Amino acid sequence: MKRLLERSGFTLLTTQLLPESERRGNSLLIVAGLTGCIHQPDASANPTHLEKMDDWTHYEGFGKAVDASYARMREHVRTIRRAGGRVAAYGAGGRGVMTLAMSGLDHADIEFVCDKNEGFRGLLTPKTHIPVVSPQHLLANPVDEVIVFSFGYLAEIRDELADYLHGGGKLVSLLDVLKS
């Protein structure tokens, strides 16, 4: 982001607009000013921990690591299915549908995808053809585990699905599945 701004005549001033507790997993909030402006960048505008990203050798094996993560997800879901369990997902946005497509999972693996966005409901996810339903659908059709793609909202989703959880349901973050 910093390099793109510089190429466009701007200087990155800060990336610290909100406390960590208020940020979402997919948030990108910055302040930039015209190059030469009177405002000075803060320390967040020059993150030294990201210097390794300038070294292309850092990316060697990245594709293999991504493939391995998706394979772990596929195996996680299919292990539950082989044991007779049922799996659903939460989050029909871009991260969710991309993850499903990349992991090779489809309607035979995932029962349905819950989403609060009414505009998604009644549709099928692209490529994987998994029905998108309301979160309340879980109460009438409980599954053994719900993988939460919208992990930045996990606490809110946990509150929203309290009745499902009290009935023995399980929520797991996508990040935990990809790392397991």
N, C-alpha and C positions, 0 to 999 in steps of 0.2 A: 504494500500500500504506500509506504514511504517513497519508494522509487517512482511509482506511478504519479504520485503527487508532484514530486520534483520535476519529472519530465513535462508536467503540465503547468509549471510555474508556481507551485505552491510549496509550503513547508509544513510538515506534520508538526503540530504543536503539542497535542496530548491525545492519549488513548484512555485516560482515566476520568471519564465523565460521570460514571456511576460507581458506587462501592461494589466490590465483588459479589456481595450477597444479593444485589439487585440485578445482576447481569444474567442473561440467558446464554445457553450454549451456542447459539447461532447469532449473537449480537455483534455488530461491528459499528461502534460509535467512535468518531474521532472529531477533533477540531484541527482545522488547517487554516493557514493564512497565506496571502500572497507572499512570494519570496521577497525578503527584504522588509517585511512589515515590522512594526515596532514590538510585536510580541515575541517572546523567546520560547523555544520548545522546552518542555519539562523532561525529566529523566525517562518517562515512558515513551518518548519519541525516539529514543536511541537505545533500544533494548539490546544489550550485549549478549544475552542468552540466545539470540536468534542468529548470531554470526555464522553458526554452522550451516545455515541455510544458503549462504553464499558459496559454499563448497559443494560442487555437484556430486562429489563422491558420497555425500550425505544421502543422496537419493538412490544410490545403488542398493538394490534389493527391496526398494520401497514397494514395487509392484508385487513382488513375492509375498511381502508382509501383508499387503492388502488382501491378496488372494487367500492367504492363510486365515485371516480374520473372517472372511466370508465363509470359508470351509468350516471354521469352528461354529459359526452361526448355524449353518446347514446341519452339521452333525448334532448340535445341541437340540434343535427342533426335531430332527428325525429320531433321535434317541428317545425323546418324550413320546413321539408318535408310535414307535415300535413297542413301547411299553404300554400302549393303549391309551395314552394321554392325549389331551386336546390342547392346542396352542392358538392364541389369537395375538393380535398386535394392537398398539395404540399409536395413531399418528399417520394419517393418509396424505401428508404433505410430501414435498420433494425428497426429504431424507428417507422417509419410510418407503416410498415406492421405489426409489433408487436402490435402497438396501435389499428389498425383496428381489428385485430384478437381478442385481449383482450376485446375490447369494444362491440364486437358482431355486428359490422356494416359490411355491405357487399355491393355488387353492386346495391342492391335495395335502399340503403341509400346514397351512395356516387357515383356520376356520373362517375368520373375518378380521377386519381392521376397524377399530372404533375410532371415531373422531367427533369432536364437539362441533365442527364446522358443518352446518346443515347442508351446505352446497355440495359436499362430498358424498353425502348419504344417498344410498340407492344406486351408486355407481360401482363399477369394478375397477380395481387398481390396474394401471397399464401393464401390459405384458403378462402379469401373473394372474389376472382375473379373479382377484379375491374381493368379495363383497365388502363395501364400507357401510357401517351401521353406527347407530348412536351408542354412546357409552352405556346407556341403560339396558341395551341388548344383553350385556353380560349378566344381568340379574336373572333374566329368563333363560339364558343359554350359557351357564357358567362353563369356563374352560379351566384347565389345570394351571395354565400360566399365560400371562399377557406380557409380551415384550414391548417395552415402551420406547418407541423411536424418538419421541419428543422429550428426550431426557432432561432438557432444560426446564421442563415443567413437571418433573417427576413428583415433587411435593404436592403440587396442586392436583395432579391426577390421582395421587394416593388419597387425598381428601375426597375427591369426587367419587372415587370407587370404594369408599369405606365399607359400604354394604357388601360388595363383592368380596372384599378382603376379609370381613368378619365371617363370611360364609365359607372361608377356607381357600379363597383364590390367592394367587401369587402374582406380584408384579416384579419384573426384572428389567433393569436398564439395558438398552442396546449396548452401551459401552461395556458393561459387565459380560454380556454374551460374547462380544467380539474379542475380549481379552481372555476369556476362560480357556 
